[in-house]
């Protein structure tokens, strides 16, 4: 299983005079079967969301509008990476065991494609617990 977060470009089909469409398909450009789709919007700019990792869930985050700054820290690499999502044809893959936070421009709309249905026990919401669980697995 991929342990690092990485950007996934989605093709922009169309032109400026008529608009664009981008497509995400499990068999083509998504590395998992999509089980859940959700979105966030109207998040105040001073709020940091996320602050968790998943035990099993894989996700792709897409800023379909506005700008989202995502900071990720892989369990096996304590050096955080920062990604700025500000194009609706670009997604960020986040594998399990990656701590992530998101900060939004007020106009941001984030679309999330997830590999699992919601399960509260899949979330690691305490950073120290996240680090401890990772150290036990290595």
N, CA, C and O atoms as a DFTB+ gen file, in Angstrom:
552 C
 N C O
     1  1       0.846      -1.187       0.000
     2  2       0.000       0.000       0.000
     3  2       0.885       1.242       0.000
     4  3       1.897       1.300       0.699
     5  1       0.498       2.207      -0.775
     6  2       1.216       3.480      -0.845
     7  2       1.183       4.161       0.513
     8  3       0.122       4.261       1.128
     9  1       2.331       4.629       0.987
    10  2       2.419       5.264       2.296
    11  2       2.506       6.772       2.223
    12  3       2.368       7.441       3.248
    13  1       2.726       7.321       1.065
    14  2       2.917       8.766       0.907
    15  2       1.693       9.403       0.263
    16  3       0.963       8.778      -0.505
    17  1       1.502      10.663       0.605
    18  2       0.475      11.453      -0.072
    19  2       1.055      11.966      -1.383
    20  3       2.248      12.255      -1.472
    21  1       0.211      12.076      -2.393
    22  2       0.671      12.590      -3.676
    23  2      -0.487      13.211      -4.435
    24  3      -1.653      12.900      -4.193
    25  1      -0.138      14.096      -5.359
    26  2      -1.149      14.776      -6.175
    27  2      -1.580      13.897      -7.338
    28  3      -0.770      13.181      -7.927
    29  1      -2.852      13.961      -7.657
    30  2      -3.426      13.242      -8.797
    31  2      -4.029      14.278      -9.735
    32  3      -5.002      14.940      -9.372
    33  1      -3.472      14.432     -10.935
    34  2      -4.086      15.364     -11.889
    35  2      -5.264      14.684     -12.592
    36  3      -5.178      13.525     -12.998
    37  1      -6.357      15.423     -12.725
    38  2      -7.514      14.957     -13.473
    39  2      -7.577      15.753     -14.767
    40  3      -7.385      16.969     -14.763
    41  1      -7.840      15.084     -15.851
    42  2      -7.901      15.751     -17.141
    43  2      -8.999      16.810     -17.139
    44  3     -10.097      16.569     -16.636
    45  1      -8.708      17.973     -17.697
    46  2      -9.710      19.026     -17.908
    47  2     -10.199      18.905     -19.343
    48  3      -9.447      19.132     -20.291
    49  1     -11.450      18.549     -19.486
    50  2     -12.039      18.380     -20.812
    51  2     -12.933      19.577     -21.086
    52  3     -13.825      19.879     -20.294
    53  1     -12.704      20.256     -22.191
    54  2     -13.516      21.407     -22.551
    55  2     -12.646      22.571     -22.966
    56  3     -11.486      22.396     -23.340
    57  1     -13.213      23.751     -22.898
    58  2     -12.482      24.973     -23.237
    59  2     -13.149      26.139     -22.522
    60  3     -14.278      26.023     -22.046
    61  1     -12.449      27.251     -22.451
    62  2     -12.933      28.390     -21.664
    63  2     -14.279      28.924     -22.146
    64  3     -15.042      29.467     -21.347
    65  1     -14.584      28.784     -23.419
    66  2     -15.847      29.324     -23.933
    67  2     -17.070      28.502     -23.525
    68  3     -18.187      29.018     -23.534
    69  1     -16.874      27.238     -23.168
    70  2     -18.010      26.395     -22.790
    71  2     -17.881      25.805     -21.389
    72  3     -18.849      25.257     -20.862
    73  1     -16.711      25.909     -20.782
    74  2     -16.493      25.326     -19.463
    75  2     -15.783      23.989     -19.551
    76  3     -15.465      23.508     -20.639
    77  1     -15.538      23.394     -18.391
    78  2     -14.729      22.181     -18.296
    79  2     -15.429      21.119     -17.459
    80  3     -16.322      21.405     -16.662
    81  1     -14.996      19.906     -17.667
    82  2     -15.402      18.777     -16.839
    83  2     -14.140      17.972     -16.536
    84  3     -13.283      17.796     -17.403
    85  1     -14.035      17.492     -15.319
    86  2     -12.978      16.561     -14.927
    87  2     -13.661      15.339     -14.341
    88  3     -14.709      15.454     -13.706
    89  1     -13.077      14.178     -14.550
    90  2     -13.714      12.923     -14.171
    91  2     -12.795      12.111     -13.276
    92  3     -11.598      11.987     -13.539
    93  1     -13.375      11.553     -12.204
    94  2     -12.664      10.632     -11.319
    95  2     -13.355       9.275     -11.409
    96  3     -14.555       9.164     -11.157
    97  1     -12.589       8.243     -11.770
    98  2     -13.143       6.896     -11.904
    99  2     -12.226       5.908     -11.213
   100  3     -11.011       5.931     -11.410
   101  1     -12.817       5.029     -10.394
   102  2     -12.023       4.051      -9.649
   103  2     -11.114       3.231     -10.548
   104  3      -9.970       2.957     -10.186
   105  1     -11.602       2.842     -11.700
   106  2     -10.807       1.983     -12.581
   107  2      -9.739       2.757     -13.358
   108  3      -8.836       2.142     -13.925
   109  1      -9.820       4.080     -13.397
   110  2      -8.918       4.854     -14.243
   111  2      -7.871       5.646     -13.454
   112  3      -6.672       5.446     -13.650
   113  1      -8.310       6.542     -12.567
   114  2      -7.358       7.441     -11.921
   115  2      -7.520       7.528     -10.406
   116  3      -6.896       8.382      -9.776
   117  1      -8.329       6.678      -9.814
   118  2      -8.504       6.609      -8.363
   119  2      -7.951       5.264      -7.906
   120  3      -8.356       4.231      -8.439
   121  1      -7.029       5.242      -6.926
   122  2      -6.380       3.988      -6.543
   123  2      -7.190       3.119      -5.578
   124  3      -6.626       2.261      -4.898
   125  1      -8.504       3.332      -5.513
   126  2      -9.359       2.519      -4.652
   127  2     -10.791       2.624      -5.163
   128  3     -11.116       3.502      -5.962
   129  1     -11.644       1.712      -4.690
   130  2     -13.065       1.790      -5.001
   131  2     -13.693       2.848      -4.094
   132  3     -13.490       2.819      -2.880
   133  1     -14.440       3.763      -4.661
   134  2     -15.052       4.850      -3.896
   135  2     -16.292       4.318      -3.173
   136  3     -17.224       3.811      -3.796
   137  1     -16.278       4.448      -1.826
   138  2     -17.405       3.996      -1.005
   139  2     -18.191       5.152      -0.392
   140  3     -19.343       4.989       0.012
   141  1     -17.550       6.328      -0.327
   142  2     -18.212       7.478       0.291
   143  2     -17.724       8.747      -0.378
   144  3     -16.548       8.868      -0.719
   145  1     -18.633       9.695      -0.566
   146  2     -18.321      11.009      -1.114
   147  2     -18.939      12.035      -0.175
   148  3     -20.114      11.936       0.181
   149  1     -18.132      13.029       0.228
   150  2     -18.680      14.113       1.038
   151  2     -17.951      15.401       0.702
   152  3     -16.910      15.378       0.044
   153  1     -18.499      16.536       1.156
   154  2     -17.895      17.823       0.850
   155  2     -18.046      18.750       2.048
   156  3     -18.967      18.612       2.853
   157  1     -17.120      19.696       2.143
   158  2     -17.167      20.730       3.177
   159  2     -17.196      22.084       2.479
   160  3     -16.676      22.237       1.374
   161  1     -17.811      23.064       3.136
   162  2     -17.928      24.396       2.535
   163  2     -18.239      25.415       3.624
   164  3     -18.667      25.058       4.721
   165  1     -18.018      26.692       3.304
   166  2     -18.227      27.816       4.224
   167  2     -17.422      27.669       5.512
   168  3     -17.858      28.125       6.569
   169  1     -16.265      27.043       5.435
   170  2     -15.404      26.910       6.613
   171  2     -14.687      28.240       6.836
   172  3     -14.036      28.738       5.918
   173  1     -14.786      28.831       8.030
   174  2     -14.070      30.081       8.290
   175  2     -12.564      29.908       8.091
   176  3     -12.001      28.859       8.403
   177  1     -11.927      30.944       7.570
   178  2     -10.495      30.860       7.245
   179  2      -9.613      30.616       8.456
   180  3      -8.511      30.089       8.300
   181  1     -10.048      30.974       9.650
   182  2      -9.211      30.791      10.835
   183  2      -9.370      29.413      11.479
   184  3      -8.745      29.133      12.501
   185  1     -10.190      28.564      10.897
   186  2     -10.426      27.226      11.436
   187  2      -9.502      26.219      10.743
   188  3      -9.367      26.223       9.519
   189  1      -8.874      25.362      11.542
   190  2      -8.080      24.254      10.999
   191  2      -8.892      22.986      11.224
   192  3      -9.210      22.630      12.358
   193  1      -9.221      22.314      10.131
   194  2      -9.993      21.067      10.212
   195  2      -9.070      19.876      10.037
   196  3      -7.868      20.017       9.815
   197  1      -9.656      18.723      10.142
   198  2      -8.869      17.503      10.032
   199  2      -8.342      17.128      11.404
   200  3      -9.093      16.703      12.282
   201  1      -7.030      17.294      11.574
   202  2      -6.370      16.934      12.840
   203  2      -6.642      15.489      13.206
   204  3      -7.011      15.173      14.337
   205  1      -6.450      14.613      12.220
   206  2      -6.629      13.193      12.458
   207  2      -5.926      12.383      11.374
   208  3      -5.450      12.915      10.372
   209  1      -5.882      11.092      11.613
   210  2      -5.418      10.113      10.630
   211  2      -6.484       9.018      10.585
   212  3      -7.352       8.943      11.455
   213  1      -6.406       8.189       9.579
   214  2      -7.321       7.048       9.477
   215  2      -6.530       5.759       9.600
   216  3      -5.391       5.669       9.142
   217  1      -7.139       4.773      10.217
   218  2      -6.503       3.456      10.346
   219  2      -6.513       2.709       8.999
   220  3      -5.536       2.052       8.640
   221  1      -7.630       2.820       8.261
   222  2      -7.776       2.069       7.021
   223  2      -8.211       2.903       5.823
   224  3      -7.900       2.547       4.687
   225  1      -8.903       3.974       6.043
   226  2      -9.505       4.732       4.945
   227  2      -8.476       5.473       4.107
   228  3      -7.589       6.142       4.637
   229  1      -8.604       5.346       2.806
   230  2      -7.846       6.143       1.840
   231  2      -8.778       7.251       1.365
   232  3      -9.991       7.056       1.283
   233  1      -8.209       8.418       1.052
   234  2      -9.023       9.537       0.611
   235  2      -8.347      10.301      -0.515
   236  3      -7.126      10.269      -0.668
   237  1      -9.168      10.987      -1.299
   238  2      -8.678      11.984      -2.250
   239  2      -9.436      13.258      -1.957
   240  3     -10.667      13.275      -1.957
   241  1      -8.690      14.334      -1.707
   242  2      -9.259      15.653      -1.440
   243  2      -9.139      16.487      -2.705
   244  3      -8.088      16.510      -3.346
   245  1     -10.218      17.171      -3.059
   246  2     -10.250      18.033      -4.241
   247  2     -10.853      19.374      -3.849
   248  3     -11.932      19.419      -3.257
   249  1     -10.174      20.457      -4.169
   250  2     -10.732      21.799      -3.980
   251  2     -11.506      22.137      -5.251
   252  3     -10.933      22.626      -6.224
   253  1     -12.807      21.874      -5.233
   254  2     -13.602      22.159      -6.430
   255  2     -13.848      23.653      -6.579
   256  3     -14.234      24.118      -7.651
   257  1     -13.625      24.408      -5.503
   258  2     -13.674      25.876      -5.541
   259  2     -12.758      26.400      -4.440
   260  3     -12.588      25.749      -3.410
   261  1     -12.179      27.555      -4.653
   262  2     -11.339      28.172      -3.635
   263  2      -9.985      27.496      -3.470
   264  3      -9.473      26.847      -4.383
   265  1      -9.423      27.668      -2.278
   266  2      -8.076      27.163      -1.987
   267  2      -8.092      26.401      -0.660
   268  3      -8.708      26.836       0.313
   269  1      -7.410      25.268      -0.640
   270  2      -7.271      24.470       0.580
   271  2      -5.787      24.176       0.770
   272  3      -5.125      23.666      -0.134
   273  1      -5.275      24.499       1.943
   274  2      -3.899      24.168       2.280
   275  2      -3.941      22.927       3.167
   276  3      -4.531      22.942       4.248
   277  1      -3.310      21.858       2.698
   278  2      -3.336      20.575       3.397
   279  2      -1.920      20.263       3.873
   280  3      -0.972      20.275       3.087
   281  1      -1.792      19.987       5.153
   282  2      -0.513      19.566       5.721
   283  2      -0.651      18.108       6.104
   284  3      -1.589      17.731       6.807
   285  1       0.289      17.278       5.640
   286  2       0.249      15.842       5.918
   287  2       1.557      15.410       6.562
   288  3       2.626      15.951       6.279
   289  1       1.438      14.423       7.434
   290  2       2.618      13.816       8.053
   291  2       2.414      12.311       8.029
   292  3       1.522      11.787       8.696
   293  1       3.234      11.626       7.266
   294  2       3.153      10.172       7.175
   295  2       3.713       9.552       8.448
   296  3       4.639      10.088       9.057
   297  1       3.147       8.426       8.839
   298  2       3.606       7.757      10.057
   299  2       5.077       7.373       9.975
   300  3       5.774       7.361      10.990
   301  1       5.552       7.059       8.774
   302  2       6.949       6.638       8.628
   303  2       7.872       7.777       8.202
   304  3       9.046       7.541       7.916
   305  1       7.361       9.010       8.154
   306  2       8.182      10.160       7.769
   307  2       7.668      11.386       8.530
   308  3       6.671      11.987       8.132
   309  1       8.342      11.757       9.618
   310  2       7.844      12.840      10.468
   311  2       8.013      14.244       9.883
   312  3       7.650      15.224      10.534
   313  1       8.554      14.359       8.671
   314  2       8.693      15.678       8.053
   315  2       7.395      16.008       7.329
   316  3       7.056      15.354       6.342
   317  1       6.655      17.024       7.811
   318  2       5.380      17.359       7.180
   319  2       5.558      17.852       5.745
   320  3       6.562      18.475       5.402
   321  1       4.564      17.557       4.925
   322  2       4.490      18.081       3.569
   323  2       3.281      18.996       3.503
   324  3       2.262      18.734       4.142
   325  1       3.392      20.073       2.729
   326  2       2.284      21.006       2.564
   327  2       1.893      21.013       1.090
   328  3       2.739      21.164       0.208
   329  1       0.602      20.849       0.843
   330  2       0.051      20.884      -0.498
   331  2      -0.988      21.996      -0.553
   332  3      -1.783      22.146       0.374
   333  1      -0.989      22.769      -1.618
   334  2      -2.008      23.789      -1.824
   335  2      -2.879      23.321      -2.986
   336  3      -2.419      23.177      -4.118
   337  1      -4.130      23.092      -2.673
   338  2      -5.098      22.680      -3.689
   339  2      -5.895      23.919      -4.084
   340  3      -6.627      24.480      -3.269
   341  1      -5.750      24.340      -5.333
   342  2      -6.487      25.517      -5.795
   343  2      -6.917      25.394      -7.250
   344  3      -7.219      26.393      -7.903
   345  1      -6.943      24.166      -7.750
   346  2      -7.432      23.877      -9.104
   347  2      -8.391      22.699      -9.010
   348  3      -8.038      21.685      -8.409
   349  1      -9.593      22.790      -9.581
   350  2     -10.568      21.714      -9.452
   351  2     -10.214      20.444     -10.220
   352  3     -10.924      19.443     -10.119
   353  1      -9.135      20.474     -10.979
   354  2      -8.709      19.264     -11.699
   355  2      -7.492      18.615     -11.036
   356  3      -6.758      17.871     -11.685
   357  1      -7.275      18.894      -9.746
   358  2      -6.148      18.311      -9.020
   359  2      -6.646      17.738      -7.697
   360  3      -7.350      18.418      -6.950
   361  1      -6.287      16.501      -7.408
   362  2      -6.674      15.878      -6.146
   363  2      -5.446      15.498      -5.348
   364  3      -4.362      15.333      -5.907
   365  1      -5.611      15.358      -4.054
   366  2      -4.531      14.925      -3.171
   367  2      -4.911      13.589      -2.561
   368  3      -5.903      13.480      -1.840
   369  1      -4.114      12.577      -2.857
   370  2      -4.312      11.247      -2.279
   371  2      -3.734      11.234      -0.878
   372  3      -2.590      11.638      -0.670
   373  1      -4.525      10.768       0.092
   374  2      -4.062      10.612       1.469
   375  2      -4.305       9.162       1.874
   376  3      -5.454       8.742       2.015
   377  1      -3.228       8.394       2.062
   378  2      -3.377       6.988       2.455
   379  2      -3.689       6.866       3.947
   380  3      -3.652       7.866       4.665
   381  1      -3.995       5.666       4.421
   382  2      -4.156       5.458       5.857
   383  2      -2.848       5.814       6.578
   384  3      -1.781       5.862       5.966
   385  1      -2.951       6.055       7.857
   386  2      -1.793       6.346       8.716
   387  2      -1.085       7.634       8.347
   388  3       0.124       7.754       8.550
   389  1      -1.814       8.601       7.808
   390  2      -1.250       9.911       7.511
   391  2      -2.054      10.962       8.284
   392  3      -3.259      11.117       8.084
   393  1      -1.361      11.673       9.164
   394  2      -1.987      12.757       9.920
   395  2      -2.196      13.924       8.965
   396  3      -1.282      14.282       8.222
   397  1      -3.374      14.518       8.972
   398  2      -3.614      15.621       8.041
   399  2      -4.486      16.705       8.660
   400  3      -5.388      16.450       9.458
   401  1      -4.167      17.931       8.249
   402  2      -4.955      19.098       8.622
   403  2      -5.251      19.881       7.353
   404  3      -4.506      19.823       6.375
   405  1      -6.363      20.619       7.393
   406  2      -6.754      21.427       6.253
   407  2      -7.158      22.811       6.734
   408  3      -7.811      22.965       7.766
   409  1      -6.753      23.815       5.959
   410  2      -7.191      25.186       6.198
   411  2      -7.713      25.728       4.876
   412  3      -7.115      25.497       3.825
   413  1      -8.827      26.446       4.930
   414  2      -9.594      26.796       3.741
   415  2      -9.692      28.299       3.529
   416  3      -9.719      29.074       4.486
   417  1      -9.745      28.701       2.267
   418  2     -10.230      30.045       1.976
   419  2     -11.737      29.992       2.217
   420  3     -12.337      28.922       2.115
   421  1     -12.355      31.125       2.533
   422  2     -13.779      31.120       2.883
   423  2     -14.643      30.551       1.752
   424  3     -15.666      29.916       2.010
   425  1     -14.235      30.776       0.515
   426  2     -15.035      30.308      -0.618
   427  2     -14.739      28.864      -1.012
   428  3     -15.301      28.363      -1.985
   429  1     -13.869      28.195      -0.271
   430  2     -13.460      26.838      -0.648
   431  2     -14.593      25.834      -0.487
   432  3     -15.365      25.871       0.471
   433  1     -14.660      24.942      -1.459
   434  2     -15.523      23.773      -1.381
   435  2     -14.617      22.577      -1.593
   436  3     -13.985      22.440      -2.641
   437  1     -14.559      21.711      -0.590
   438  2     -13.709      20.519      -0.657
   439  2     -14.580      19.303      -0.913
   440  3     -15.554      19.062      -0.199
   441  1     -14.225      18.540      -1.936
   442  2     -14.883      17.281      -2.247
   443  2     -13.931      16.168      -1.823
   444  3     -12.739      16.213      -2.128
   445  1     -14.462      15.168      -1.117
   446  2     -13.626      14.063      -0.653
   447  2     -14.190      12.748      -1.186
   448  3     -15.381      12.466      -1.054
   449  1     -13.319      11.960      -1.785
   450  2     -13.637      10.604      -2.232
   451  2     -12.960       9.663      -1.242
   452  3     -11.751       9.761      -1.030
   453  1     -13.715       8.756      -0.633
   454  2     -13.163       7.888       0.407
   455  2     -13.360       6.417       0.060
   456  3     -14.326       6.037      -0.601
   457  1     -12.417       5.599       0.523
   458  2     -12.431       4.170       0.230
   459  2     -13.326       3.373       1.178
   460  3     -13.623       2.209       0.907
   461  1     -13.757       3.975       2.274
   462  2     -14.578       3.283       3.274
   463  2     -15.780       4.147       3.639
   464  3     -15.741       5.372       3.523
   465  1     -16.824       3.502       4.074
   466  2     -17.948       4.225       4.639
   467  2     -17.530       4.754       6.005
   468  3     -16.556       4.271       6.582
   469  1     -18.252       5.738       6.530
   470  2     -17.887       6.342       7.808
   471  2     -17.899       5.302       8.927
   472  3     -18.833       4.511       9.059
   473  1     -16.839       5.329       9.722
   474  2     -16.708       4.470      10.901
   475  2     -15.875       5.250      11.909
   476  3     -14.687       5.479      11.684
   477  1     -16.480       5.656      13.008
   478  2     -15.783       6.480      14.001
   479  2     -14.526       5.804      14.536
   480  3     -13.576       6.489      14.911
   481  1     -14.502       4.470      14.578
   482  2     -13.322       3.773      15.115
   483  2     -12.137       3.808      14.151
   484  3     -11.025       3.450      14.538
   485  1     -12.350       4.228      12.917
   486  2     -11.266       4.337      11.935
   487  2     -10.424       5.594      12.154
   488  3      -9.315       5.690      11.630
   489  1     -10.932       6.546      12.914
   490  2     -10.256       7.828      13.124
   491  2      -9.290       7.765      14.295
   492  3      -9.621       7.246      15.361
   493  1      -8.101       8.294      14.089
   494  2      -7.153       8.557      15.174
   495  2      -7.138      10.067      15.343
   496  3      -6.583      10.774      14.501
   497  1      -7.726      10.567      16.395
   498  2      -7.877      12.008      16.581
   499  2      -6.857      12.603      17.553
   500  3      -6.778      13.822      17.708
   501  1      -6.090      11.752      18.196
   502  2      -5.074      12.218      19.134
   503  2      -3.706      12.011      18.507
   504  3      -3.330      10.886      18.179
   505  1      -2.956      13.109      18.338
   506  2      -1.664      13.034      17.650
   507  2      -0.691      12.095      18.360
   508  3       0.017      11.333      17.701
   509  1      -0.645      12.136      19.674
   510  2       0.273      11.256      20.416
   511  2      -0.108       9.786      20.245
   512  3       0.766       8.926      20.137
   513  1      -1.406       9.499      20.220
   514  2      -1.863       8.129      19.971
   515  2      -1.475       7.685      18.560
   516  3      -1.052       6.548      18.351
   517  1      -1.624       8.591      17.600
   518  2      -1.219       8.315      16.218
   519  2       0.260       7.915      16.173
   520  3       0.609       6.906      15.559
   521  1       1.126       8.695      16.816
   522  2       2.566       8.401      16.811
   523  2       2.845       7.093      17.538
   524  3       3.687       6.315      17.091
   525  1       2.158       6.829      18.653
   526  2       2.377       5.613      19.426
   527  2       1.968       4.378      18.628
   528  3       2.705       3.393      18.593
   529  1       0.810       4.420      17.994
   530  2       0.338       3.275      17.206
   531  2       1.311       2.991      16.067
   532  3       1.628       1.834      15.791
   533  1       1.788       4.054      15.403
   534  2       2.742       3.863      14.324
   535  2       4.015       3.203      14.831
   536  3       4.528       2.294      14.179
   537  1       4.544       3.633      15.979
   538  2       5.800       3.080      16.479
   539  2       5.653       1.612      16.854
   540  3       6.622       0.855      16.781
   541  1       4.448       1.199      17.257
   542  2       4.214      -0.205      17.584
   543  2       4.180      -1.086      16.346
   544  3       4.494      -2.275      16.414
   545  1       3.794      -0.498      15.203
   546  2       3.696      -1.269      13.965
   547  2       5.030      -1.438      13.277
   548  3       5.167      -2.313      12.421
   549  1       6.030      -0.624      13.623
   550  2       7.337      -0.703      12.962
   551  2       8.351      -1.445      13.791
   552  3       9.499      -1.597      13.374
